[in-house]
Amino acid sequence: MKIYGTLGPACARADILESMLRLGMTGLRLNLSHRTLEESAVQIEALREAARRAAVQPDLLIDLQGPELRVGALKEPLALREGERIALDALHLPPEIREVLAAGQEILLDDGKLLLRACDRERAHVLRGGLLRSRKSAAFPGLELSLPALTESDRENLARARQYGVTGVMQPFVRSAEDLQAVRQALKEAGCPELRIFAKIENAAGLERLPELIAAADEIVIARGDLGNAMPLWELPGTQKRIAAACRRAGRAFMVVTQMLASMEHSAVPTRAEVSDVYNAVLDGAASVMLTGETAAGEYPVEAMRYFVSTVRAAERDLP
């Protein structure tokens, strides 16, 4: 099966990437919510050099921005303290949100680590505080917006995909087959229609239209970060199981991603629960699994990949 890491500052050296590839990593994800392919050229070249040294041909998946909502660029990290009220201007949210925001609307920031509730269109009450950094995710449960599937930056990145050796495209917050058709058309116009499209299931719309997404995508991604913002967290495991079962019935490959070994961003050893999570994803039939912050920004990217690969291999041996 495919075993992915995420390319970022913590692992963007050829020697580190070579170690990860030799351990069994089969590819990397590049998150383009924060930067472009052109701006990532140095990191991509480090991957190419590592691949030459390890004598392998790893995948390179680009994760587009799509209709994803994020906090804007902040001059410095913003401390949000529980119980205080803040001006929403401080978050630099997209104007589409401010126009439809109503009192009582929950605002989940940074994959739900921070929680606010709108007082009106100008202010919000901090329910769960923390340090907010630039360009972190923003989710608004129950609020639906009409946003294009691809941004102008996405289209520019797709136009350069072949040039940088991209092998697959991850489309976030997929809402319908039309979103995926827009990606396919853009790839066709860019001269690389053969690239695989990974549909990230991250919201209620994606869940509701799962059968048509399974039919239209090359692989389904159970993206548990924002998907966990779309429902109470205790409902997420059951949702993951149902998506996996639907993919198995349809013969469609699926990936499991987000916080698989999250504690290893700061610990050299994962928790027992995390190892069990990875193991069970393989036994559920996942075609691929992925680490995100563990390798992109964590303190132990090589060790995280070592535990990741070893757990996947142990699960593969135990597959019925």
N, C-alpha and C positions, 0 to 999 in steps of 0.2 A: 504494500500500500504506500501511498504518498505521505511523506512526513515533512512538514513545512515549518520554517522559522519566519520571523519578520526582520527585515533589514532595517537597521537603525544605528545610532551612534555607538551603542555598546558592542556591536559585533562587526562594524564596517571596516575591519582591517583584513587583509588577505590571509594572514596567518590564523586569525580567529575563525574566519569562514572556512578555511581549509580544514581545521580541526573538526568543525561541525559537519562538513561534508564527509569526512573520513569516518565519523561516527555513524553515518547513515542518513543524514538529512538529504532529502531529494529535491528541495527547492526552497525559494524564499518569496515572501510577500513584500511588496513595496507600497506603503500607504501614501497615496497622492492627495490626501485631504489637506496636507500641509505644504506640499512642494510639487514641482513638476518633474517629469522624467529628465529634462535637461539639467535641472538643478541637482539631480541625483546621480549625475554622470560619474562622479568620483566613486561613489558607493558601488555602482554597477560595475565599474572597471575592477574594483577590489574583488567582487564576486567572480568576474571572468578570470582574474589571475588565480584565485583560489581553486576554481574549477580546473584550470590547466594543471595546477600542481597536483590536484587529487585525481586527475584523469577521469572526470565525470562531466555529465552535461545536465546541470540542475535546471529546474523550471524557474521562471521568473513571472510571478503573478503581480499585476498592478491592481490596486484597490482604489477605484475611482471615488470622486466626491459625490457625484449623483445628487439626488434630492435630500441629502443628509443636511441637517441643521447643526450649526456650531456657534459657539461663542466667538466673537471677533478677536482681533489682535489687541492684546492688553499691553500697556507700557510696562507693567510689572505684575507679578502674581497678586491676585486679589484675595484678601482674607475675609471670608464670610463667617460671621459669628452667629451661632444659634440664638434666636430670639430678636435679632435686630431687623430693621427694615432697610432695604437698599434701593437706590434708584436703578431702574432697569437700564437706563442709559449706560451705566457702568459696565454692562455685559456686552454691549455692542452687538445685540441680536439682529438678525436679518429683519429688514423693514416689513416683510410679509407677515412675520409673527406679531410685531407690535400692533399691526392694524386689526388683528382678530383676537388679541388677547383679552380675556374677560376675567373679572374678579373670581377667585377660587381656583383658577387653573393651576395645576401642579407643573413645576418646571424641574426636570431632572438634569443635572449637569455632570459631566465627566463619568459617563456610564453609571449614573445613579448614585455616585458617591456623595453628591450634594443635592439637597432637596429644598426648593423654594415654593411658595404659594403666592400667586399674584394677588395684590390688593386691588389693583386697577391696571391700566395700561402704562402707568408710570413707576409704580413701586411694587416690591415683593417682600414677603416676610420669610426669613431664613428659618427653615424647620430642621435642617441637618447641615451643619456648617463644615468648613474646611478651607483649604487653599485652592483657589481656582486659577488655572493657567490658561494662556492663550489657546484658541482654536480647539478647546475641548468640546465634546459632544453635548448637544442640548436636545432634550426630548420633552414632548408636551402630550402626555397620555390623553387619548380621546380627541385630540385636535387634528383634523385633516386639512392639509394644504395642497393646492394645485401647483406643483413645481415641476419643471421639465426634468426628464430622466437624466439628461446630460448637461453639464455646464459647458461654457466655452472652453474652460481649462481642460475638461475631460476630452473634448473633441481634439484639442491640440495634442494632448498626450496620446490619444489613439492614433493620430496621424504619424507619430514618431515611434509607435510600438515596435514595428519591424526593425527600425534602425537600432534600437536598444536591446533587441533579443527577447522581447516579451513573448511568453508562451500562453498566457491566459489572462482574462479580465474578470475582476470581481466587481459586480454591480451592487451597490448598497441600497437598502430600503426599497427593494423591488416591490411594486404594487400591482403589477399586471403583466401579461405577456407583451403588451405594447412597449413597456419599458425595455424588455430584452430585445424586441424587434428594433428599437432605436439604436441599441448598442450594435446589433448585427449589421445594420445598415451603415453605421459609422465605420465599422471594421471593413466592410466591403469597399467603401469609398477610400479607405486608407490603404487598400491593396493587401489586406491580411484577413480575409474572411474565415480562414481556417482556425483562428485562435479560439480556444475554448472559453465559454462564458459561464461564470459561476454566479448564481443568483443567491444573494444574501437575504435570508428570511429574518427580518428585524422588526416587523411591526404587524399590527392587526390586519392591515390590508393584504400583506403577503400571506398570512395564515389563511385568510378567508379564500384566497384565490390560489392556494397551494397546488391543486391538480393542474391548472393551466400553466403554472410556473414549472412544475416537474416536466411537463411536456415540452416546454420551450427552452429550457436551460440544458447545458451540458453537465452541470453538477449543481446540486443544491447545497447551500452553506447554512448550517444551523448556527447563526451568529448570536451567541447567548448574551452579549453585552447589552445591546439596545433591545433585543427581544425580551430580556429580563426587565427592562423599563416599561414594556407594554403590558405587563401583567404582574400580579403579586409573585414574588420570587418563588414561593412554594408551589406555584403552578408550572414553573419553568421545566422541571424534570419530566413531568408528564407530557408537556408539549414537545419536548425534544424527542421522547419515545414515539409519539404519534407521527412526527415528521419523518423520523427514521423508518417507521413501519410503512408509511405511505411510499417512501422512496424505494424500499425493498420490493413492495408489491408491483411497482411500476418498472422495476429494473433500472432505476436512475441512481447514479453515484451520488453520495452525499459526504460532506465534510462537517466535522465538529470543531468549533473554535471558541476561544475566549476563556481566560482564567484557568486553563487546564493545569498549569503548574504555577499559579500566580504568586504563591509565597516565595518562589525562587527568584523573584525580582530582588529580594533582600536576604535570602537564605540559601546556603549551599546545598540544602536537603529539602525535598518537598514534603508535604504532609501525606499521611497515609490515605486520606480522603481524596487528594488530588491524583495520586497514583491509581486509585480505584476508578476514578472518573475516566482517566485515559484508557485504562484497561477495558472498562465497560463500553466505551465508545467503539472500540475495535470489535468487541463481541456483538454489538448491535448492528454491525455491518458497514461501518464507515469506510469509505474508499480513501479518505485522507483526514489527517488531523493537523492542527496548526498551533504554534506558540506565537504570541503577539509581544506584549511588553517584556516577557521573560527574556527574549533575545534582543529586542530592539533597544531597551533602556535598562535592563536588569544588570545586577552586579555579577551574575554567574551565567553568562550565555552558553558557554561550552558545557558546563555541568548540567544546565537545564536540558540541553539537547541530549546529553548522555542518558539522563533519566527518562526522557521522552522516548528516545529510540528503544532503550532497553525494555521499557514497559510495553511498547507496541509489539516488539518481537515476542515477549512472553505471552501476550494476549493472542498473537497469531498462532503460536504453538498450541494454545488451548482451544482454538476455534473448533466447534463440532464439525 
